[in-house]
Amino acid sequence: MKVKLAIALLAALGLTAASAEATDTRVTVHVLSHDAKLIGDLAGGCAITIRDAATGRILAEGIQTGGTGSTDKIIRVPWARGEARLDTEGAAGFTTTLDLDRPTRVLVEARGPLGFRTSEFSASRTLLLLPGHHLEGDGIVLELQGLIVNLQEPDPEDRLEPGATIRIEAGVKLLCTCPIYPGSLWEAADYRVVAELWENGSLLVSVPLTITDRTNVFDGSLDLPDLEENGPRILELRVNAANGSTSNFGSDSVVFRLSS
């Protein structure tokens, strides 16, 4: 009687006695920065979650850790079918072992870079895993698209004088923190970086920022408006960065009060 009851319960759950035993299935995930390399420790890595696509149950979660991978294999050398280009010594990735008792559709999600919270992006994909069929090597590849933009000057705590000319400095990086400078694989001239001053949804002024002698750092200057008769003004300074040819974009902003 107990055996019949167990079989009936397995059938109700869509299982058979043969399929109820879980099998170790190793899965590797690599998260790549669009037009660049792996998002590794220097960028804070990426949060990885693997869910059962049908139920939403979390099967595994963790952080992608490691280095940005081989520049030659990822960027310089044309990709060949079947060749591992991401799974190299020390390259960032996330590996886990799932206990699967049947073919399972999974939703794999990546979010990062975790070291730059204002420039986090996400990506996901759904695929089928079979018990005992390991997905290793380059494994599951997810790509995050965007740029890290970090407005460094002026500081939000600085007292800004009406009518003054202020210096603007911003860090602009790929999500893997790969270097942008003249002559780099990521040529600085390919990136358009602009500072904009906004008030109440209206653009007051826009100025370009240019690369400095420091990697990933752009700067320029902007004239602040004078005060109006109604007193202090609340202004927003935005820095937008774009590489139109690769469709990588990023932005950062600060709000400050202009008063006498």
Residue, then its C-alpha position, 0 to 999 in steps of 0.5 A: m500500500k505504501v509503495k502504491l501511494a509513493i508511486a501515485l505521489l511521484a506521478a502527481l508531481g510529474l516524476t517516475a521512480a527512475s527519475a526521482e534520483a538527482t544527478d550532479t550536473r556541473v554548470t559554469v557561467h561567464v559574464l562578459s562586458h559588451d565589446a570588451k572582456l570578462i567582468g572580474d574582481l577589479a569591477g567587483g564581479c557579478a551576481i549570478t542566480i540560476r532558477d528553475a524557470a517553471t517554478g522560480r525556485i533558486l537552484a544556485e547563486g553566487i558571485q563571478t570572481g577572477g580576472t578579465g581573461s585573455t585579451d588575445k583570445i577575447i579581443r584580438v584573435p578571431w573566434a573559432r568554433g568550438e574553441a574555449r576563449l573565456d575559460t582560461e587560467g584565472a579568468a572570471g566565472f561562476t561554477t556550481t553543481l546542480d542536483l537535477d532529477r529531470p530535464t530542467r529549463v533554467l533561467v540564468e541571471a547576471r547583475g553587475p558590476l557590483g563594484f559600481r552600484t550606479s552603473e549596474f546592468s543585468a542580463s538573463r537567458t533561459l536554457l534546458l539542462l539535462p541531468g549529468h550533462h555538464l555545461e563547462g568550459d565557456g559554459i553559459v555566456l551572458e553579456l552586459q552592455g553599458l559603461i561605468v561613469n563616475l562623476q568625480e568633480p565637483d564634489p556634491e559637498d563643494r560650495l559652488e559660487p554663482g557665475a563661477t567656472i567649475r572643473i568637471e572630471a569623470g571616470v569612464k570605463l568599460l564594465c570590465t574596467c578595461p582601459i580607455y586612452p589614446g591608442s588603446l584597444w578601446e580608443a578614447a576618440d571613439y567615446r563622446v563624453v558630455a557634461e550637461l547642466w539641467e534645471n527643472g527639466s530644462l537643459l541650460v548648457s552642454v560642454p564636451l569632456t576630453i580625455t586627460d593624461r590619466t587612463n579612463v579620466f575625462d575632464g572639461s569646464l562649465d560656467l555656472p549661471d548667476l542667481e535669479e531674483n527668486g533666490p537659490r537654484i537647484l541644478e543637476l549636473r549630468v555626465n553622459a558617455a557614449n560609444g555609438s559604434t558599439s552602442n555602449f552608454g553610461s551616465d552619472s549625475v549630481v544635484f546641488r544647490l546654487s546660492s550666494 
